[in-house]
Amino acid sequence: MTGKQLGIFAAGGSAALLLGAFFFQMLGYAPCAMCIWQRYPHGVAIVAGLLIALGLPVILMLVVGALSALTTAAIGVFHTGVERDWWEGPTSCTGSADALSGLSGTALLPSATDGPVNLVMCDDVVWEFLSLSMASWNATFSGILAVVWILAIQQVMRETGTPEKQVMPATKARQT
């Protein structure tokens, strides 16, 4: 595969993860705030892949895709740590039920007065498979996608020639 194709493939991986998140949400698994945070970098990676397909500078878009995958993986690792009580999470979406017990759903989410309130705390695991939560799976697969993005960068550099490769032969010629 070319570097460009690898980048588009990695963007497709982000699209699959994002579609999976929307599918679980459709099944009734409401996302917490950190779950939502993990979605934004996937959107950026998808756009980077589309821009690669449209012919924008490949290296720049591959770097954007790699940074996006690394960002969502890092958020997923942080979220996993919050879920497993390895460290504290943001106070806006974690905490004990005591802090919220006196508040009504309307007080918690004023814009949601028409329907039932489905408040999900970031330190609650609402679904898991093989002892890994959705945040853990996102971190794992996003880490793999980050590696694919980085391999795509390396491939494009091999295809186009890097400054190091251009300097090294000249250096060897001077030594002989």
C-alpha positions in Angstrom: 0.0 0.0 0.0 1.1 3.5 -0.6 1.3 6.0 2.2 -1.7 7.8 0.8 -3.7 4.6 0.8 -2.6 3.8 4.4 -3.8 7.3 5.5 -7.2 6.8 3.9 -7.4 3.3 5.5 -6.6 4.8 8.9 -9.3 7.5 8.4 -11.7 4.7 7.5 -10.8 3.0 10.9 -11.7 6.3 12.7 -15.0 6.3 10.7 -15.7 2.7 11.8 -15.0 3.6 15.5 -17.2 6.7 15.3 -20.0 4.7 13.6 -19.7 2.1 16.3 -20.0 4.7 19.0 -23.2 6.1 17.3 -24.5 2.5 17.0 -24.1 1.9 20.7 -25.7 5.2 21.4 -28.6 4.2 19.2 -28.9 1.0 21.3 -29.5 3.1 24.4 -26.0 3.4 25.8 -25.8 7.1 26.4 -22.3 8.6 26.2 -20.7 10.6 29.0 -18.8 13.8 28.5 -15.5 12.1 28.1 -17.0 9.7 25.6 -18.1 12.7 23.5 -14.5 14.2 23.9 -13.1 11.0 22.3 -15.3 11.4 19.2 -14.0 14.8 18.1 -10.4 13.6 17.2 -12.0 10.8 15.1 -13.9 13.4 13.2 -10.7 15.3 12.5 -9.0 12.1 11.3 -11.9 11.4 9.0 -11.6 14.9 7.5 -7.8 14.5 7.1 -8.4 11.2 5.2 -11.0 12.9 2.9 -8.5 15.8 2.3 -5.8 13.2 1.4 -8.2 11.6 -1.1 -8.9 15.1 -2.6 -5.2 15.7 -3.1 -4.2 18.1 -0.3 -0.6 17.8 1.0 -0.3 14.2 2.0 2.3 14.6 4.8 0.5 17.4 6.5 -2.8 15.5 6.5 -1.0 12.3 7.7 0.5 14.2 10.6 -3.0 15.7 11.5 -4.4 12.2 11.3 -1.7 10.7 13.5 -2.1 13.5 16.1 -5.8 13.0 16.1 -5.5 9.2 16.7 -3.0 9.8 19.4 -5.3 12.4 21.0 -8.4 10.1 21.1 -6.2 7.2 22.4 -4.9 9.4 25.2 -8.4 10.6 26.1 -9.4 6.9 26.1 -6.6 5.9 28.4 -7.4 8.8 30.7 -11.1 7.8 30.7 -10.2 4.2 31.4 -8.2 5.3 34.4 -11.2 7.4 35.7 -13.5 4.4 35.2 -11.1 2.1 37.1 -10.4 4.6 39.9 -6.8 4.9 39.0 -7.1 8.7 39.2 -9.7 11.4 39.5 -11.6 12.6 36.5 -13.1 16.0 35.8 -15.6 17.1 38.5 -18.1 18.0 35.8 -18.8 14.4 35.0 -17.6 12.3 38.0 -18.4 12.2 41.6 -20.5 10.5 44.2 -24.2 10.2 44.0 -24.4 12.2 47.3 -23.3 15.4 45.5 -26.2 15.0 43.0 -28.8 13.4 45.2 -30.7 16.5 46.0 -31.0 17.7 42.4 -33.8 17.0 40.0 -33.2 16.0 36.4 -34.3 19.5 35.4 -31.8 21.1 37.7 -29.0 18.8 36.3 -30.0 19.4 32.7 -32.2 22.4 32.3 -32.5 22.0 28.5 -33.9 18.4 28.9 -37.2 19.3 30.5 -39.4 17.6 27.9 -38.0 14.0 28.2 -36.4 11.6 30.6 -33.0 12.6 31.8 -30.2 10.1 31.0 -27.2 11.4 32.8 -24.1 9.2 32.5 -21.2 9.8 34.8 -17.7 9.4 33.4 -16.6 7.1 36.2 -19.3 4.5 35.5 -18.8 1.7 33.0 -22.0 1.2 31.2 -20.8 -1.6 28.8 -17.8 -3.8 28.7 -16.5 -6.8 26.7 -13.6 -9.0 27.8 -13.3 -6.7 30.9 -12.6 -3.7 28.7 -15.0 -0.7 28.6 -15.8 1.3 25.5 -13.2 3.8 26.5 -10.6 1.0 26.8 -11.5 -0.4 23.4 -11.3 3.1 21.8 -7.9 3.6 23.4 -6.7 0.3 22.0 -8.0 0.6 18.5 -7.1 4.3 18.3 -3.5 3.4 19.3 -3.4 0.9 16.5 -4.7 3.6 14.1 -2.0 6.0 15.3 0.6 3.4 14.4 -1.0 3.0 10.9 -0.9 6.8 10.5 2.8 6.9 11.5 3.5 4.0 9.1 1.8 6.0 6.4 4.0 9.0 7.1 7.1 6.8 6.9 5.8 5.2 3.6 5.3 8.6 2.0 8.7 9.7 3.1 10.2 6.6 1.5 8.2 7.2 -1.7 9.2 10.8 -2.0 12.7 10.7 -0.5 13.6 12.4 2.7 16.2 15.1 3.3 18.3 12.5 5.2 18.4 10.2 2.2 19.3 13.1 -0.1 22.2 14.3 2.2 23.6 10.8 3.0 24.7 9.9 -0.5 26.5 13.2 -1.0 28.3 12.8 2.3 29.5 9.3 1.3 30.7 10.6 -2.0 32.8 13.3 -0.3 34.4 10.7 2.0 35.7 8.5 -0.9 
